[in-house]
Amino acid sequence: MSQTEPLVVQVALDVPLPQTFDYLPPDDEALPPVGSRVVVPFGRRTLVGIVLGHEAASTTPSQLKTIERVLDRALVDEDLLALHQWASRYYAYPIGACVSLLLPPALRRPEGFRAPRPQAYQLTDSGRAADVGRAPARAKVLSSLKEGALSTESLTEQGIKTSTLKTLTDLGWIAPCPRPAGEPPTKGPVLNSEQSHALSEISSALGRYQAFLLNGVTGSGKTEVYLQAAQAVLARGQQVLMLVPEIGLSPQLIRRVESRLGVAAVVYHSDVAEGERLRAWQMAKDGEATVVIGTRSAVFLPFASLGLVVVDEEHDGSFKQMDGPRYHARDLAVVRAKHLNIPIVLGSATPSLESINNVNQDRYQTLVLSEQASQAPPPRWRVIDQRGEVDGLSSALLERIDHHLTHGGQVLLYRNRRGFAPVLMCQACGWQADCTRCSAHMTLHQTQQNLQCHHCGSQRPKPNRCPSCEDPNLIALGAGTQRLEEALSQQFPDHPIYRVDRDAMTGRDDFETLLDRVKQGGPCILVGTQMLAKGHHLPKVSLAAVLDVDASLFSGDFRAPEHLGQIVYQVAGRAGRVAMDDGPAGEFILQTRHPEHGLLSSLCTGRYLDFATELLAERQAAGLPPMQSLALVRAEAHQTPPVLAFLEEAQARLRHRGLTVLGPIPSMMPKRSGYWRHQLWVQAATRPELIQGLSEGLSELQALPSAKRVRWHIDVDPVSL
């Protein structure tokens, strides 16, 4: 390359433009290699970017800005960059999003970051000889460390403040140190024949790519298969990544992993403090973190030697990113495992239709666990007709609750509505309390005496009279978890009632504390939302019920039957793991006002895979995912005309690319947070044709003048309409 054709650096920046930006290398410095973290001027701002390549200058060098400084050379390896570039093309999001996806928050700022807090502390010689006097907090720390180093988490769990640790460090009485090694691994249970077969298949695939769908009924011991497979990976000197849904990342799981594997698990998710996330990122990259447990963002962590990926509850919708780059962590995990030539295990009692279809297409190998580890018989299923009943709890259901409590069982009631009542209505004129910013009713919260929109978060006081006709007779329709808790307390005053939703579980450890109390306690009733339905071992629950399935039976979202089936089977799996006083009587109840609905007949066979097979046949006939690929182009603005104008132009551009485009059509919720929302339904004969058409059309849509008057995005493989 001659000096008249200098190389420029292509830098990815986290801005909403589908391109990289050219910069000159720093003066008198070599070109920063691909994957380097750099600081560059961008308009009036200074941003952190990632170097994605080098090329000959296409413009006069004098017109280009210069990289201010190189922070880290080749920080991000090429395998991760390749994964991100694949994802950027597949999910049609700006290439610059790699900055936010591949770097933890502390590395995205040009001004630097605070060092992460120490992993552990140990006592120094000065600390052993120190006289703490009348300082009980200091004495507690020194006493705790007498037997050896402790992790920072262990110290904070004892109520020791970070400020106390800093003070003692400054005094030289304690010193930071590496996190102490875990206890020797505990021995797990003897595997049954199905578990042994699953473990053998996974172990034989170590060192090569193979995707497994571990389809195990609730309580069948899927986690034990994960753990023993992880042991084999650790024995090879490699690392393990376990992805879990947001709701499933619990201290209970972490403790179990650490106890069984004898290593300290590293946790990575958005609620972890910034310094802790940075340390987890560095430990994974350096190979120090042998087991990482994380939510969807952990799929982009760097690893020194990753040997196995596990995706627990692979069907869970929280693996899909719902804002920003709309990737699906489960599917990206499969792509990453294929790139690294390692096995991946997708576990679920209720697999997604996408994964079942991949098994049918011989892309995944299925491993079945059909028996509960406790060898308890499956619960008896029953549908209760709620017609004619005025409250959320039918008389027949109340009778069954009383029976199970009397005979020593615990009861779990699932209702996916928090608050007191979904609707507040005037009995005289029919006025309803609607959100002014969303196409939705406001939920009545009785304890706060206010109305809340669960979509945009707006609140207002509960009116004493109808705002329309001033009639004082306002009635609350429907039953949320607060109302159910109140009604159950009146019906069963001698038994504890525990409400499990985001309003009740506000503290960090509230849910874990409650679960421990329930496991150790006697008869009680748990009533809650999805927090309660996902993957928690509640061995004393003998009766489980889903209280209202009717909304899902008549939803306009084609995925609603699948989501209903998953919830129903997950809740049913909580029942009957232990015998009651009058014998093994696990029972599951569906409460509905439409007992004749055909979908309920399919559900009540008690066999999820049969139910899923029926849904797949319906999707095939209708040309819906996963049998055909789908993307949505969504747009929103404070007024409808700009939205329609952009989508109509986008429709013409995408059709020109050979894609099938329907719309514009209103979203399922046309107005949300003050924005009117419409969308295009985009399909193609094959998935590669869809991705190619969207990828090629993205820059065209970005260039449309109408695109600047709306907020818009492309959602490939949407999980919600």
C-alpha positions in Angstrom: 0.0 0.0 0.0 1.5 3.3 -1.0 1.7 6.4 1.2 -0.9 8.0 -1.0 -3.4 5.4 0.1 -3.3 5.5 3.9 -5.2 3.0 6.0 -8.0 4.3 8.1 -9.6 2.6 11.1 -13.2 1.4 11.0 -14.7 2.1 14.4 -18.1 0.9 15.7 -19.9 3.4 17.9 -23.1 2.9 19.9 -25.2 5.2 17.8 -28.5 4.4 15.9 -26.8 4.3 12.5 -26.1 1.1 10.5 -22.5 1.8 9.8 -19.0 2.1 11.1 -17.0 5.4 11.1 -13.6 6.0 9.6 -10.9 7.5 11.8 -7.2 8.1 11.4 -4.9 6.2 13.9 -3.4 8.2 16.7 -0.3 10.2 15.7 2.9 8.2 15.6 1.1 5.0 16.7 0.6 1.8 14.9 -2.9 0.9 13.7 -4.9 -0.4 16.6 -5.8 -4.1 15.9 -9.3 -5.3 15.4 -11.1 -5.6 18.7 -9.3 -2.7 20.3 -11.2 -0.3 22.6 -10.6 3.3 21.5 -11.8 6.8 22.4 -12.9 9.0 19.5 -14.5 12.4 18.9 -18.1 12.2 17.5 -19.8 15.5 16.9 -19.7 17.4 20.2 -19.2 14.2 22.2 -16.4 11.8 23.0 -17.3 8.1 22.7 -15.8 4.7 23.3 -15.8 2.5 20.2 -14.5 -0.9 19.1 -12.2 -1.3 16.1 -13.8 -3.6 13.5 -11.3 -3.3 10.6 -9.0 -1.3 8.5 -9.3 -0.1 4.9 -7.9 2.3 2.4 -9.1 5.8 2.9 -12.1 6.6 0.6 -11.9 10.3 1.5 -9.2 12.8 1.9 -7.4 12.1 5.2 -7.6 15.8 6.2 -11.4 15.4 6.3 -11.1 12.6 8.9 -10.8 12.9 12.6 -8.1 11.1 14.6 -8.6 8.5 17.3 -7.8 10.3 20.6 -6.4 7.3 22.4 -6.3 3.5 22.4 -7.5 2.2 25.7 -7.0 -1.5 25.2 -5.5 -3.3 22.2 -7.3 -6.3 20.8 -9.6 -6.4 23.9 -12.4 -8.2 22.1 -11.5 -11.4 20.3 -12.4 -12.1 16.7 -14.8 -15.0 17.6 -17.0 -12.6 19.6 -16.8 -10.0 16.9 -17.9 -12.6 14.3 -20.8 -13.6 16.6 -21.9 -10.0 16.9 -21.6 -9.3 13.2 -23.8 -12.4 12.5 -26.3 -11.2 15.0 -26.3 -7.6 13.7 -27.1 -8.9 10.2 -29.7 -11.5 11.4 -31.6 -9.2 13.8 -31.1 -6.1 11.6 -29.7 -3.9 14.3 -26.9 -1.3 14.0 -23.4 -2.8 14.0 -22.4 -0.2 16.6 -24.5 -1.9 19.2 -21.5 -4.2 19.7 -20.2 -1.5 22.1 -23.1 -2.0 24.5 -23.4 -5.8 24.0 -19.7 -6.8 24.1 -18.5 -4.4 26.8 -19.7 -4.1 30.4 -21.0 -0.6 31.4 -17.7 0.3 33.1 -15.8 -0.1 29.8 -18.2 2.0 27.7 -17.2 5.4 29.2 -14.2 7.4 28.0 -13.5 8.9 31.5 -12.6 5.5 33.0 -14.2 3.5 35.7 -13.9 2.6 39.4 -12.0 -0.6 40.0 -14.4 -3.4 41.1 -14.5 -4.1 44.8 -12.2 -6.9 46.1 -13.4 -10.5 45.7 -12.4 -11.4 49.2 -10.5 -10.2 52.3 -8.0 -11.8 54.6 -6.7 -10.8 58.0 -3.2 -9.2 58.2 -0.7 -9.6 61.0 -1.6 -6.0 62.1 -5.2 -7.0 62.2 -4.5 -10.0 64.4 -2.7 -7.8 66.9 -5.2 -4.9 66.7 -7.2 -3.6 69.6 -10.6 -2.6 68.3 -11.8 -1.2 71.6 -15.4 -0.2 71.6 -16.0 -0.8 67.9 -18.3 -3.8 67.5 -18.5 -3.5 63.7 -14.7 -3.7 63.4 -14.5 -6.5 65.9 -17.1 -8.5 63.9 -15.0 -8.3 60.8 -11.7 -9.3 62.5 -13.5 -12.2 64.3 -15.1 -13.4 61.0 -11.7 -13.5 59.3 -9.7 -15.3 62.0 -10.4 -18.7 60.5 -9.3 -17.6 57.0 -10.3 -15.4 54.0 -13.9 -14.8 53.2 -15.6 -13.6 50.1 -17.0 -10.1 50.0 -20.5 -11.6 49.5 -20.1 -13.7 52.6 -19.1 -10.7 54.7 -21.9 -8.4 53.4 -24.4 -11.2 54.0 -23.4 -11.0 57.7 -24.5 -7.4 57.7 -20.9 -5.9 57.4 -20.9 -2.6 55.6 -18.6 -1.9 52.6 -17.5 1.3 54.5 -16.2 -0.8 57.4 -14.2 -3.0 55.1 -12.7 0.1 53.4 -11.7 1.6 56.8 -10.1 -1.6 58.0 -8.2 -1.9 54.7 -6.9 1.7 55.0 -5.8 0.8 58.5 -3.9 -2.2 57.2 -5.8 -4.6 59.4 -7.3 -6.6 56.5 -6.2 -6.9 52.9 -7.9 -7.8 49.6 -7.2 -11.3 48.3 -8.5 -13.7 45.6 -11.8 -15.4 46.4 -11.2 -18.5 48.4 -11.6 -21.8 46.8 -15.0 -23.4 47.2 -15.7 -26.3 49.5 -15.0 -29.8 48.1 -17.9 -30.8 45.8 -20.7 -32.7 47.4 -21.9 -35.9 45.9 -25.1 -35.8 43.9 -27.9 -38.3 43.8 -27.7 -41.5 41.8 -29.1 -40.8 38.4 -32.0 -42.9 37.0 -31.7 -44.6 33.6 -33.0 -41.6 31.7 -30.7 -39.1 33.4 -27.8 -41.4 32.9 -28.5 -41.7 29.2 -28.8 -37.9 28.8 -25.5 -37.4 30.7 -23.8 -40.0 28.5 -25.0 -38.4 25.3 -23.9 -34.9 26.4 -20.5 -36.1 27.7 -19.8 -37.9 24.4 -20.3 -34.7 22.6 -17.7 -32.7 24.5 -15.2 -31.2 22.1 -17.7 -31.0 19.2 -20.9 -29.1 18.3 -24.2 -30.8 19.2 -27.4 -29.1 20.3 -29.5 -31.1 22.8 -33.0 -30.4 23.8 -33.3 -31.8 27.3 -37.1 -32.2 27.7 -37.8 -33.2 31.2 -41.0 -33.0 33.1 -41.1 -30.7 36.1 -39.1 -32.3 38.9 -37.3 -34.8 36.7 -33.8 -33.7 37.7 -32.7 -31.7 34.7 -30.4 -29.5 36.9 -28.6 -32.7 38.1 -27.8 -33.6 34.5 -26.5 -30.1 33.9 -24.3 -30.3 37.0 -22.8 -33.7 36.2 -22.1 -32.6 32.6 -20.5 -29.5 34.0 -18.2 -31.6 36.2 -17.0 -33.4 33.1 -16.2 -30.1 31.4 -14.4 -28.7 34.4 -12.3 -31.9 34.5 -11.2 -31.0 31.0 -10.0 -27.6 32.2 -12.7 -25.7 30.4 -15.5 -23.3 31.4 -19.2 -23.6 31.6 -21.9 -20.9 30.8 -25.4 -21.4 32.2 -28.0 -19.0 30.9 -31.1 -18.7 33.0 -34.3 -16.5 32.7 -34.4 -13.2 34.7 -36.9 -14.8 37.1 -34.8 -17.9 37.7 -31.5 -16.3 38.8 -31.8 -17.1 42.5 -29.3 -17.5 45.3 -30.7 -21.0 45.7 -29.5 -22.0 42.3 -26.1 -20.4 42.8 -25.6 -22.2 46.1 -26.6 -25.5 44.6 -24.1 -25.1 41.7 -21.3 -24.1 44.0 -22.0 -26.9 46.4 -22.2 -29.6 43.7 -19.2 -28.4 41.7 -16.9 -27.2 44.4 -16.1 -23.9 42.6 -17.3 -20.3 43.1 -19.9 -19.5 40.5 -19.6 -16.0 38.9 -22.9 -14.2 38.4 -23.6 -11.8 35.5 -26.8 -9.9 35.0 -28.1 -6.3 34.9 -28.9 -6.1 38.6 -25.3 -6.8 39.6 -23.3 -3.7 40.6 -21.2 -2.2 37.8 -17.9 -3.1 39.5 -19.1 -6.7 40.0 -20.1 -7.0 36.3 -16.7 -5.7 35.2 -14.9 -8.2 37.5 -17.1 -11.1 36.1 -16.3 -10.0 32.6 -12.6 -10.0 33.3 -12.7 -13.3 35.1 -14.5 -15.0 32.2 -12.0 -13.5 29.8 -9.0 -14.6 31.8 -10.3 -18.1 32.5 -10.5 -17.5 36.2 -14.3 -17.9 36.2 -14.9 -21.6 35.6 -18.7 -21.5 35.9 -20.7 -18.4 34.9 -24.4 -18.1 35.6 -26.1 -15.2 33.8 -29.1 -13.9 32.1 -29.4 -13.1 28.4 -26.5 -10.5 28.2 -24.1 -13.2 29.4 -24.2 -14.8 25.9 -21.8 -12.1 24.8 -19.2 -12.6 27.6 -15.6 -13.4 26.5 -14.3 -16.8 27.6 -10.8 -18.2 27.6 -11.9 -21.8 27.0 -15.7 -22.3 26.9 -16.6 -26.0 26.8 -20.3 -26.2 27.4 -23.4 -23.9 27.3 -26.6 -24.7 29.2 -29.8 -22.7 28.6 -32.2 -23.5 31.4 -36.0 -22.9 30.8 -35.1 -22.3 27.2 -38.8 -21.5 26.3 -38.8 -18.5 28.6 -39.7 -15.2 26.8 -37.2 -13.2 28.9 -34.3 -14.6 26.7 -35.6 -12.2 24.1 -34.3 -8.7 24.3 -37.3 -6.4 24.0 -35.6 -3.1 23.4 -32.4 -1.9 21.7 -30.8 -4.8 19.8 -33.7 -7.4 19.8 -31.7 -10.6 19.8 -32.7 -13.9 21.3 -30.1 -15.2 23.7 -31.1 -18.8 23.4 -30.7 -18.8 19.6 -27.5 -16.8 19.8 -26.2 -19.3 22.3 -26.7 -22.1 19.8 -24.9 -20.0 17.1 -22.0 -19.4 19.5 -21.7 -23.1 20.5 -21.6 -24.0 16.8 -18.9 -21.4 16.1 -16.8 -22.7 19.1 -17.5 -26.4 18.2 -18.9 -27.2 21.6 -22.2 -28.8 22.8 -25.2 -26.8 24.1 -28.0 -28.1 26.2 -31.4 -26.5 26.1 -33.5 -27.6 29.0 -37.3 -27.2 29.6 -40.3 -29.1 30.8 -42.3 -27.2 28.2 -40.0 -26.6 25.2 -40.7 -23.8 22.7 -42.3 -24.8 19.4 -39.1 -23.5 17.8 -37.0 -26.0 19.6 -39.4 -28.9 19.0 -39.4 -28.0 15.3 -35.6 -28.0 15.3 -35.7 -31.5 16.7 -38.2 -32.6 14.0 -35.8 -31.1 11.4 -32.9 -33.1 12.9 -31.0 -29.9 13.9 -31.3 -30.8 17.6 -31.1 -34.1 19.4 -33.8 -34.7 22.0 -33.2 -36.2 25.4 -36.3 -37.1 27.4 -36.7 -37.2 31.2 -40.3 -38.5 31.7 -40.2 -39.3 35.4 -40.1 -37.0 38.4 -37.0 -37.6 40.6 -39.4 -38.1 43.5 -41.2 -40.9 41.6 -44.5 -39.2 42.6 -47.5 -39.9 40.3 -48.6 -37.0 38.1 -51.3 -34.8 39.6 -55.0 -35.4 38.7 -56.3 -32.7 36.3 -59.6 -31.0 36.6 -61.5 -28.2 34.9 -63.8 -26.1 37.0 -66.6 -24.1 35.4 -66.6 -20.6 36.9 -69.8 -19.4 35.2 -72.3 -18.0 37.6 -69.6 -17.3 40.2 -69.1 -13.7 41.1 -65.6 -13.8 42.7 -62.2 -14.9 41.4 -62.5 -18.1 43.5 -65.3 -20.5 42.7 -67.0 -22.5 45.4 -65.7 -25.8 44.0 -62.1 -24.5 44.1 -62.6 -23.2 47.7 -63.8 -26.7 48.7 -60.6 -28.3 47.2 -58.4 -25.8 48.9 -60.0 -26.5 52.2 -59.5 -30.3 51.6 -55.8 -30.0 50.9 -55.1 -27.6 53.8 -57.0 -29.9 56.2 -54.9 -32.9 55.1 -51.6 -31.1 55.5 -50.9 -29.9 52.0 -49.9 -26.6 50.6 -51.8 -24.7 47.9 -50.4 -22.7 45.0 -52.7 -20.4 43.0 -51.5 -18.7 39.8 -53.1 -15.5 38.7 -51.2 -13.3 36.2 -52.7 -10.0 37.4 -51.2 -8.1 40.3 -53.1 -5.4 42.1 -56.7 -5.6 43.5 -58.8 -5.5 40.4 -58.0 -5.1 36.7 -61.0 -2.7 36.1 -62.7 0.1 38.1 -66.2 0.8 36.6 -69.1 3.1 37.2 -72.3 1.1 37.8 -74.5 3.9 36.6 -73.0 5.1 33.3 -70.4 2.4 32.5 -67.4 4.7 32.8 -64.1 2.8 33.2 -60.8 3.9 34.6 -58.6 3.9 31.5 -55.0 5.0 31.1 -54.7 8.3 29.2 -51.4 7.3 27.7 -52.1 3.6 26.8 -54.9 1.6 25.3 -55.4 -0.2 28.6 -57.5 -0.1 31.8 -55.8 1.0 34.9 -55.5 -1.5 37.7 -57.0 -0.7 41.1 -54.5 -1.1 44.0 -56.5 -1.2 47.2 -53.7 -0.8 49.7 -52.4 2.4 48.1 -56.0 3.5 47.1 -54.8 4.4 43.7 -55.0 3.4 40.0 -51.9 2.2 38.2 -51.2 1.5 34.6 -49.0 -1.7 34.4 -47.8 -0.8 31.0 -46.5 2.8 31.3 -46.3 3.1 35.1 -48.6 6.1 35.4 -50.7 6.5 38.6 -53.5 8.6 39.9 -55.7 8.5 43.1 -58.8 6.3 43.1 -61.8 8.7 42.6 -64.6 8.8 45.2 -67.2 9.5 42.5 -67.5 8.7 38.8 -65.6 11.4 36.8 -68.3 11.2 34.1 -71.6 11.2 36.0 -70.5 11.8 39.6 -72.3 8.6 40.8 -70.6 7.2 44.0 -71.2 3.6 43.1 -67.9 2.5 41.6 -67.3 -1.2 41.4 -64.1 -3.2 41.1 -64.3 -5.9 38.4 -62.1 -9.0 38.3 -59.6 -10.2 40.8 -55.9 -9.5 41.0 -53.5 -11.0 43.5 -54.3 -8.4 46.2 -58.0 -9.2 46.0 -57.4 -12.9 46.0 -55.1 -12.6 49.1 -57.9 -10.6 50.9 -60.6 -13.2 50.0 -58.4 -16.1 51.0 -57.6 -14.5 54.3 -61.3 -14.3 55.0 -62.0 -17.9 53.9 -59.0 -19.5 55.7 -58.1 -17.3 58.6 -56.2 -20.1 60.4 -53.6 -20.5 57.6 -50.9 -18.2 56.3 -51.5 -16.6 52.9 -48.4 -15.5 51.0 -48.7 -13.2 48.0 -45.9 -13.4 45.5 -45.7 -10.6 43.0 -43.6 -7.5 42.3 -45.6 -5.4 44.7 -45.1 -7.8 47.7 -41.6 -9.0 46.9 -39.7 -5.7 47.0 -36.5 -6.6 48.9 -33.6 -8.3 47.2 -33.9 -11.5 49.3 -37.7 -11.4 50.0 -38.6 -14.2 47.6 -35.8 -16.5 48.7 -36.7 -16.0 52.4 -40.3 -16.8 51.6 -39.5 -20.0 49.7 -37.3 -21.2 52.6 -40.2 -20.5 55.0 -42.7 -22.3 52.9 -40.5 -25.4 52.5 -40.0 -25.6 56.2 -43.6 -24.7 57.2 -46.9 -26.4 57.3 -50.2 -25.9 55.3 -50.4 -22.5 53.6 -51.6 -20.8 50.4 -49.3 -19.1 47.9 -51.0 -16.8 45.4 -49.0 -15.0 42.8 -47.9 -14.2 39.3 -45.2 -15.6 37.0 -42.7 -15.2 39.8 -44.3 -18.2 41.5 -44.7 -20.4 38.4 -41.1 -20.7 37.3 -38.8 -23.5 38.3 -39.0 -23.4 42.1 -39.0 -26.6 44.1 -41.9 -26.5 46.5 -42.1 -30.1 47.8 -45.2 -29.7 50.0 -47.6 -28.2 47.4 -50.3 -30.8 46.8 -52.8 -28.5 45.0 -52.0 -26.1 42.2 -54.4 -24.0 40.1 -54.5 -21.6 37.3 -57.3 -19.2 38.1 -58.1 -17.4 34.8 -57.2 -18.8 31.4 -59.9 -17.1 29.4 -57.8 -14.1 28.2 -55.3 -16.5 26.5 -58.1 -18.6 25.0 -59.3 -15.6 22.9 -56.1 -13.6 22.4 -55.3 -12.1 19.1 -51.6 -13.2 19.5 -51.0 -16.5 17.7 -48.4 -17.4 20.4 -51.0 -17.1 23.2 -52.0 -20.8 23.2 -48.3 -21.8 23.4 -47.6 -19.5 26.3 -50.8 -20.7 28.0 -49.8 -24.3 27.6 -46.3 -23.6 29.1 -47.7 -21.8 32.1 -50.3 -24.5 32.7 -47.9 -27.4 32.6 -45.3 -25.4 34.7 -47.9 -24.7 37.4 -49.3 -28.3 37.2 -45.8 -29.6 37.7 -45.6 -27.9 41.1 -48.3 -30.2 42.5 -48.2 -33.6 44.1 -44.4 -34.1 44.9 -45.2 -35.4 48.3 -48.1 -37.4 49.8 -50.7 -35.8 52.1 -52.2 -37.2 55.3 -54.8 -39.0 53.2 -52.4 -40.4 50.6 -50.8 -39.2 47.4 -53.3 -36.8 46.1 -51.6 -34.3 43.9 -54.2 -32.2 42.1 -54.2 -29.5 39.4 -57.2 -27.3 38.6 -58.0 -25.0 35.6 -60.7 -22.5 36.4 -62.5 -21.0 33.4 -65.8 -19.6 32.1 -65.4 -21.5 28.8 -64.9 -25.2 29.8 -66.0 -26.3 26.4 -63.1 -24.7 24.6 -61.2 -27.1 22.4 -57.8 -25.9 23.5 -58.6 -26.9 27.1 -59.4 -30.5 25.9 -55.9 -30.6 24.3 -54.3 -29.2 27.4 -56.0 -31.6 29.8 -54.4 -34.7 28.3 -51.5 -33.8 30.6 -49.0 -34.5 27.8 -47.3 -31.3 26.7 -45.5 -32.7 23.6 -48.9 -33.9 22.2 -50.3 -30.5 22.8 -47.3 -28.8 21.2 -47.6 -31.1 18.2 -51.2 -30.0 17.6 -50.0 -26.4 17.8 -47.3 -27.0 15.2 -49.8 -28.5 12.8 -51.9 -25.4 13.2 -48.9 -23.1 12.6 -48.0 -25.2 9.5 -51.5 -24.7 8.1 -51.5 -21.0 8.8 -48.0 -20.3 7.6 -46.8 -19.1 11.0 -43.5 -19.4 12.9 -41.7 -21.6 13.4 -42.8 -23.2 10.1 -42.2 -19.9 8.4 -39.9 -17.0 9.4 -41.4 -13.7 10.5 -40.3 -10.2 11.3 -42.1 -7.1 12.3 -41.3 -3.5 11.4 -42.7 -1.5 14.3 -43.1 2.3 14.3 -44.5 4.8 16.9 -45.1 8.5 17.3 -47.3 10.8 19.3 -49.6 11.1 16.2 -50.7 8.3 13.9 -50.1 10.0 10.4 -46.3 10.0 10.6 -46.3 6.4 11.6 -48.5 5.3 8.7 -46.5 7.4 6.3 -43.2 5.8 7.3 -44.6 2.3 7.3 -46.3 2.7 3.9 -42.9 3.8 2.4 -41.1 1.0 4.2 -43.7 -1.5 2.8 -42.9 -0.4 -0.8 -39.1 -0.7 -0.2 -39.3 -4.2 1.4 -41.7 -5.5 -1.2 -39.2 -4.4 -3.8 -36.8 -6.7 -2.1 -39.1 -9.7 -2.8 -40.5 -9.9 0.7 -44.2 -10.5 1.6 -45.4 -7.5 3.5 -48.8 -7.0 5.2 -49.9 -3.8 6.8 -49.6 -1.2 8.2 -51.8 -2.7 11.0 -52.2 -1.5 14.6 -50.2 -3.2 17.3 -52.0 -5.4 19.8 -51.9 -2.3 22.1 -52.3 0.6 19.7 -51.3 3.3 22.2 -48.6 2.9 24.8 -46.9 5.5 26.9 -48.4 8.3 24.8 -47.2 6.8 21.5 -49.4 5.4 18.7 -48.0 2.2 17.4 -48.5 0.3 14.1 -46.5 -2.4 12.4 -45.7 -4.3 9.2 -45.8 -8.1 9.1 -42.9 -9.3 6.9 -42.3 -12.8 5.7 -40.4 -14.7 3.0 -40.4 -18.2 1.6 -37.2 -19.0 3.4 -35.3 -17.6 6.4 -32.2 -16.6 4.4 -34.4 -14.7 2.0 -36.0 -12.8 4.9 -32.7 -11.9 6.5 -31.1 -10.9 3.2 -34.1 -8.7 2.3 -34.1 -7.0 5.7 -30.4 -6.5 5.8 -30.3 -5.0 2.4 -33.3 -2.8 3.0 -32.2 -1.5 6.4 -30.1 1.3 5.1 -32.9 2.3 2.7 -35.3 2.6 5.6 -32.8 4.6 7.6 -32.5 7.0 4.7 -36.2 7.7 4.4 -37.2 11.2 5.4 -40.2 9.9 7.1 -38.0 7.7 9.4 -36.8 10.8 11.2 -40.3 11.6 12.4 -41.0 8.3 14.1 -39.3 5.8 16.5 -39.0 2.5 14.7 -37.2 -0.8 14.8 -37.2 -4.3 13.2 -38.0 -7.3 15.3 -36.9 -10.6 13.8 -38.5 -13.7 15.3 -40.8 -11.7 17.6 -42.1 -13.4 20.7 -44.9 -10.9 21.2 -47.2 -9.0 18.9 
